[in-house]
Amino acid sequence: MVQKNTHVFQVATAGEALIDLIRNEDGRFEPCLGGAVYNLTRALARQGVETLYLNPLSRDRFGRELAAALLDDGVHLAVPEPVQQVTSLAVVGVGPQGHPDYSFYREGVADRAITAAVMTNACAEAEVLSLVCTGALALSPDDADIYLPWLSSQRQAGRTVVIDANLRPSVMPNLELYRRHVMAALQFADVIKASDEDLECLNLPGADASERAMHLLRNSRAQMLALTRGGEGASLLTRHGQMFHARETEAVAIVDTVGAGDCFLAGLVVAMLDNALEADWGSTEVPEAQAKDLLSNAIASASLCVMRRGAVPPTRDEVRARLAGHAVDFTVAARVII
C-alpha cells in the first residue's frame, strides 16, 4: 500500500536500494547499505532536504536495515510496508586506486516491485514537490516501462527532473540497446549528472570529456550538465554555453570512491534548492557565484564521502565545515556553442 503523503517534500527519488558486498583485502565480503539512488536519498536527507523515497523495500533482514537507515536519516517512505521480494545485492571489488567494479543480483527484487502509476500517484499526493531524481540502475532497458512513463509525468507536472547517468555497462547484456535507452531516458532531464567515464561509455563523439559533455547537452533537452572528473574536480555546462570548472586545491586522502558520485549529486541538488533555481536555469546566462556555489557544495560532499569506507554521506554541518576549511579553485571557460 502506498502511503498518502501530506508532508511537504522538496525532492522525490526513484531507483535502486541494495546491499553492497565489498571485498576486503582478506577476501571476505563486508555488507554495506548501498545503491546509487539509495545513497543519494540518504545524502539529501542528511543535508536537510525533505526527501521522499518512492521504491519499496524488502521484509528480509537487509531490507529492514535499508529502511531503518533511511528513517533514521529522516527520509520518508512512499511505500512504508515491506514487500515479500528479496533485497538486491551488488558484489563490489575495489581496485588499487579505490575505484569499484560491480556485479549485480537483481532478479525478482524488492526495489523493482513498483509501477510507474504507483510512483506517479505518490508524487501527485506529495505537497510542494519541486524536484525528482533518478538514474543508475533505473536506466536499465528492462525497467523502461517503470521509469520512462514516470519521468514523462514529472516533466508534465512541471517538476525539475535530475538524472544521474551513472552507467553500469558491465551488467548490461546488450550494450548498444543500453546506450540507446540511456539516451532516450536523458531526454526527460532538466539536469544531467555524468562522469567522464559515463560519457566515454556512451560512445559520444569528442576528443575529451568536455567535448563529449557538450555533445550530450546539445543532443538533449537538459539546461545543465554536471560533469565529474575524479581527482580533476568537476565541471558545469549550461544550455546557454557557459562552462565552469572547480576542484579542491588540496589532495584528498581516498579510502574508496563508493558513493562519491551520489554524494556529489546530493550536494549539487542541495545547492540548487538553496539558490531556488528554476528548471530552466542554464537556458540564459547564469551568475558565476551561483555556479561556484553549486560545484563547491557538490565537490565538498563527494570529498567527505571518499574519505570513508563505503557510502557514508556527510551531514550539512560537515559539508559547511569542509567548505570553510578547504579552498576551491574555480575557473570560467570561454563561451561555447551548445
C-alpha positions as CSV (number, residue, x, y, z in Angstrom):
1,M,0.0,0.0,0.0
2,V,1.3,3.5,-0.9
3,Q,1.3,6.0,2.0
4,K,-0.8,9.1,1.4
5,N,1.8,11.9,1.7
6,T,0.5,15.1,3.4
7,H,4.1,16.1,4.3
8,V,5.8,19.0,2.4
9,F,8.5,17.3,0.3
10,Q,11.2,19.0,-1.6
11,V,12.6,16.0,-3.5
12,A,11.4,12.6,-4.5
13,T,13.9,9.9,-5.5
14,A,13.3,6.7,-7.5
15,G,15.7,3.8,-8.1
16,E,17.7,1.0,-6.6
17,A,18.3,0.2,-2.9
18,L,20.6,-2.7,-2.3
19,I,23.4,-4.2,-0.3
20,D,27.0,-3.7,-1.5
21,L,29.1,-6.7,-0.6
22,I,32.5,-5.1,-0.6
23,R,35.5,-7.4,-0.8
24,N,38.1,-6.7,1.8
25,E,41.9,-7.4,1.4
26,D,41.5,-10.7,3.3
27,G,39.0,-11.9,0.7
28,R,35.9,-11.6,3.0
29,F,32.9,-9.5,2.0
30,E,31.6,-6.7,4.1
31,P,27.8,-5.9,3.6
32,C,27.2,-2.2,3.3
33,L,24.0,-0.3,2.7
34,G,24.0,1.0,-0.9
35,G,22.7,1.5,-4.3
36,A,23.3,4.8,-6.2
37,V,19.8,6.2,-5.7
38,Y,19.6,4.9,-2.1
39,N,22.9,6.7,-1.3
40,L,21.6,9.8,-3.0
41,T,18.4,9.7,-0.9
42,R,20.3,9.4,2.3
43,A,22.7,12.1,1.3
44,L,19.9,14.5,0.6
45,A,18.2,13.9,3.9
46,R,21.4,14.1,5.9
47,Q,21.9,17.6,4.3
48,G,18.5,18.7,5.5
49,V,16.3,18.1,2.4
50,E,12.8,16.7,2.9
51,T,13.0,13.6,0.8
52,L,10.5,11.0,-0.3
53,Y,11.8,7.6,-1.5
54,L,9.4,6.0,-3.9
55,N,10.5,2.4,-4.2
56,P,9.5,-0.5,-1.9
57,L,12.0,-2.3,0.4
58,S,12.1,-6.0,1.3
59,R,10.9,-7.6,4.6
60,D,14.1,-9.6,4.7
61,R,16.9,-8.6,7.2
62,F,18.7,-6.5,4.6
63,G,15.5,-4.7,3.6
64,R,14.8,-3.9,7.3
65,E,18.3,-2.4,7.6
66,L,17.9,-0.3,4.5
67,A,14.6,1.0,5.7
68,A,15.9,1.7,9.2
69,A,18.8,3.8,7.9
70,L,16.5,5.8,5.7
71,L,14.1,6.5,8.5
72,D,17.0,7.4,10.9
73,D,18.2,10.0,8.4
74,G,14.7,11.5,8.1
75,V,13.7,10.0,4.7
76,H,10.0,9.4,4.2
77,L,8.9,6.1,2.5
78,A,6.2,6.3,-0.1
79,V,5.7,2.5,0.4
80,P,6.1,2.1,4.1
81,E,5.0,-1.6,4.2
82,P,7.8,-4.0,3.3
83,V,7.3,-6.4,0.4
84,Q,8.0,-10.1,0.0
85,Q,10.6,-9.8,-2.7
86,V,14.3,-10.1,-1.6
87,T,16.8,-7.3,-1.4
88,S,19.1,-6.6,-4.4
89,L,22.8,-7.4,-4.0
90,A,25.9,-5.9,-5.5
91,V,29.3,-7.6,-5.2
92,V,31.9,-4.8,-5.2
93,G,35.6,-5.2,-5.8
94,V,37.8,-2.1,-5.1
95,G,40.9,-1.6,-7.2
96,P,44.2,-0.1,-6.1
97,Q,43.0,3.5,-6.8
98,G,39.8,3.0,-4.8
99,H,37.6,2.6,-7.9
100,P,34.8,0.0,-7.6
101,D,33.7,-2.6,-10.0
102,Y,30.3,-4.3,-9.6
103,S,28.3,-7.5,-10.2
104,F,24.6,-7.2,-9.6
105,Y,21.9,-9.7,-8.5
106,R,18.6,-8.0,-9.5
107,E,16.0,-10.6,-10.5
108,G,12.8,-10.7,-8.5
109,V,14.0,-8.0,-6.1
110,A,12.1,-5.6,-3.8
111,D,13.1,-2.2,-5.3
112,R,11.9,-3.3,-8.8
113,A,8.5,-4.3,-7.4
114,I,6.9,-1.0,-8.4
115,T,4.9,0.6,-11.2
116,A,5.0,3.9,-12.9
117,A,1.4,4.6,-11.8
118,V,2.2,4.0,-8.1
119,M,5.2,6.4,-8.3
120,T,3.3,9.0,-10.2
121,N,0.4,8.9,-7.7
122,A,2.8,9.2,-4.7
123,C,4.4,12.3,-6.3
124,A,1.0,13.8,-7.0
125,E,0.0,13.4,-3.4
126,A,3.2,15.0,-2.1
127,E,2.8,18.7,-1.4
128,V,5.1,21.3,-2.9
129,L,7.3,18.6,-4.5
130,S,9.6,20.6,-6.8
131,L,12.3,18.2,-7.9
132,V,12.7,14.4,-8.7
133,C,15.9,12.4,-9.1
134,T,16.7,9.0,-10.6
135,G,19.4,7.3,-12.6
136,A,22.0,4.4,-12.4
137,L,20.2,1.0,-12.5
138,A,16.8,2.7,-13.1
139,L,18.2,3.4,-16.6
140,S,18.2,-0.3,-17.4
141,P,16.1,-1.1,-20.5
142,D,14.4,-3.9,-18.5
143,D,12.7,-1.2,-16.4
144,A,11.7,1.2,-19.2
145,D,8.0,0.6,-18.5
146,I,8.5,1.8,-14.9
147,Y,10.7,4.8,-15.2
148,L,10.0,6.4,-18.6
149,P,6.3,7.0,-18.0
150,W,7.0,8.3,-14.5
151,L,9.7,10.7,-15.9
152,S,7.2,11.9,-18.5
153,S,4.6,12.6,-15.9
154,Q,7.1,14.6,-13.8
155,R,8.0,16.8,-16.7
156,Q,4.4,17.3,-17.4
157,A,3.8,18.3,-13.8
158,G,6.4,21.0,-14.1
159,R,8.9,19.5,-11.7
160,T,12.7,19.7,-12.2
161,V,14.0,16.3,-13.4
162,V,17.5,15.4,-12.4
163,I,19.0,12.2,-13.9
164,D,22.4,10.7,-13.0
165,A,23.7,8.7,-16.0
166,N,26.0,6.6,-13.7
167,L,26.3,3.8,-16.2
168,R,26.7,0.1,-15.3
169,P,27.8,-1.4,-18.7
170,S,29.4,-4.5,-17.2
171,V,26.0,-5.8,-16.2
172,M,24.0,-4.9,-19.3
173,P,23.9,-7.8,-21.8
174,N,23.2,-5.6,-24.8
175,L,25.5,-2.6,-24.7
176,E,24.1,-0.9,-27.8
177,L,20.5,-1.2,-26.5
178,Y,21.6,0.1,-23.1
179,R,23.2,3.2,-24.7
180,R,20.1,3.9,-26.8
181,H,17.9,3.6,-23.8
182,V,20.0,5.8,-21.6
183,M,20.0,8.5,-24.3
184,A,16.2,8.2,-24.5
185,A,15.8,8.5,-20.7
186,L,18.1,11.6,-20.6
187,Q,15.6,13.4,-22.9
188,F,13.4,13.8,-19.9
189,A,16.1,15.5,-17.8
190,D,16.4,19.2,-17.0
191,V,19.7,18.4,-15.2
192,I,22.1,15.6,-16.2
193,K,24.9,14.4,-14.0
194,A,27.6,12.2,-15.6
195,S,31.2,11.2,-15.1
196,D,33.9,11.3,-17.7
197,E,33.7,7.5,-17.8
198,D,30.0,7.6,-18.3
199,L,30.4,9.8,-21.4
200,E,33.1,7.6,-22.8
201,C,30.9,4.5,-22.3
202,L,28.0,6.2,-24.1
203,N,30.4,6.4,-27.1
204,L,29.8,10.1,-27.7
205,P,31.9,12.0,-30.2
206,G,34.5,14.3,-28.9
207,A,38.3,14.5,-28.2
208,D,37.8,14.8,-24.4
209,A,35.2,14.7,-21.7
210,S,34.3,18.4,-22.2
211,E,33.5,17.9,-25.9
212,R,31.5,14.8,-25.1
213,A,29.6,16.7,-22.4
214,M,28.8,19.5,-24.9
215,H,27.6,16.9,-27.4
216,L,25.3,15.3,-24.8
217,L,23.9,18.6,-23.8
218,R,23.4,19.7,-27.4
219,N,21.5,16.5,-28.1
220,S,19.2,16.6,-25.1
221,R,16.6,18.9,-23.6
222,A,18.6,19.5,-20.4
223,Q,19.5,23.0,-19.4
224,M,22.6,22.0,-17.3
225,L,25.1,19.2,-17.2
226,A,27.3,18.4,-14.2
227,L,30.5,16.5,-15.3
228,T,32.6,14.8,-12.6
229,R,36.3,14.2,-13.5
230,G,37.6,12.2,-10.5
231,G,40.7,13.8,-9.0
232,E,40.5,16.6,-11.5
233,G,37.4,18.1,-10.0
234,A,34.1,18.8,-11.8
235,S,32.6,21.0,-14.5
236,L,29.3,22.6,-15.0
237,L,27.9,23.3,-18.5
238,T,24.8,25.2,-19.4
239,R,22.5,25.3,-22.3
240,H,23.4,29.0,-22.8
241,G,27.0,28.0,-23.4
242,Q,28.8,28.7,-20.2
243,M,31.3,26.3,-18.7
244,F,32.7,26.4,-15.2
245,H,35.3,24.1,-13.5
246,A,36.2,23.6,-9.9
247,R,38.5,21.4,-7.8
248,E,39.7,21.5,-4.2
249,T,43.2,22.8,-4.0
250,E,44.4,20.1,-1.6
251,A,44.6,16.4,-2.4
252,V,42.0,14.2,-0.7
253,A,43.0,11.1,1.3
254,I,40.9,8.5,-0.5
255,V,39.7,5.4,1.3
256,D,37.4,4.3,-1.5
257,T,35.1,6.0,-4.0
258,V,31.9,4.1,-3.4
259,G,29.1,6.6,-3.3
260,A,31.2,9.6,-4.3
261,G,29.1,10.4,-7.3
262,D,25.9,10.0,-5.3
263,C,27.1,12.4,-2.7
264,F,28.3,14.8,-5.4
265,L,24.8,14.9,-6.9
266,A,23.2,15.4,-3.5
267,G,25.5,18.4,-2.8
268,L,24.5,19.8,-6.2
269,V,20.8,19.4,-5.6
270,V,21.1,20.9,-2.1
271,A,22.8,24.0,-3.6
272,M,20.1,24.1,-6.4
273,L,17.4,24.2,-3.7
274,D,19.3,26.8,-1.6
275,N,19.5,29.0,-4.6
276,A,15.8,28.4,-5.6
277,L,16.9,27.5,-9.1
278,E,14.1,27.0,-11.7
279,A,14.0,24.1,-14.1
280,D,15.2,26.3,-16.9
281,W,18.3,27.6,-15.0
282,G,21.1,27.5,-17.6
283,S,18.9,28.5,-20.6
284,T,20.1,32.1,-20.2
285,E,23.3,33.5,-18.7
286,V,23.8,32.4,-15.1
287,P,25.7,34.2,-12.3
288,E,29.2,32.9,-11.7
289,A,28.7,33.0,-8.0
290,Q,25.7,30.5,-8.3
291,A,27.8,28.1,-10.5
292,K,30.6,28.2,-7.9
293,D,28.2,27.5,-5.1
294,L,26.7,24.5,-6.9
295,L,30.1,23.0,-7.8
296,S,31.7,23.8,-4.4
297,N,28.9,22.2,-2.4
298,A,28.9,19.1,-4.7
299,I,32.7,18.6,-4.5
300,A,32.8,19.0,-0.7
301,S,30.1,16.4,-0.4
302,A,32.0,13.9,-2.6
303,S,35.3,14.6,-0.9
304,L,33.9,13.8,2.6
305,C,32.4,10.5,1.2
306,V,35.7,9.2,-0.4
307,M,37.5,9.7,2.9
308,R,35.3,7.0,4.5
309,R,34.8,3.3,3.9
310,G,31.7,2.6,1.9
311,A,29.0,5.1,1.1
312,V,28.6,7.2,4.3
313,P,27.0,10.5,3.2
314,P,28.1,13.7,5.1
315,T,25.7,15.9,7.1
316,R,25.0,19.5,6.2
317,D,27.3,20.7,9.1
318,E,30.1,18.5,7.8
319,V,29.8,19.9,4.3
320,R,29.8,23.5,5.6
321,A,32.9,22.9,7.7
322,R,34.6,21.4,4.6
323,L,33.7,24.4,2.6
324,A,35.0,26.8,5.3
325,G,38.3,24.9,5.7
326,H,39.3,23.9,2.2
327,A,39.8,26.2,-0.7
328,V,38.3,25.6,-4.2
329,D,40.0,26.6,-7.4
330,F,37.2,27.9,-9.6
331,T,37.6,28.9,-13.2
332,V,35.3,30.1,-16.0
333,A,36.0,28.7,-19.5
334,A,35.4,30.6,-22.7
335,R,31.9,30.7,-24.0
336,V,31.0,27.6,-26.0
337,I,28.2,27.0,-28.6
338,I,25.7,24.4,-27.5
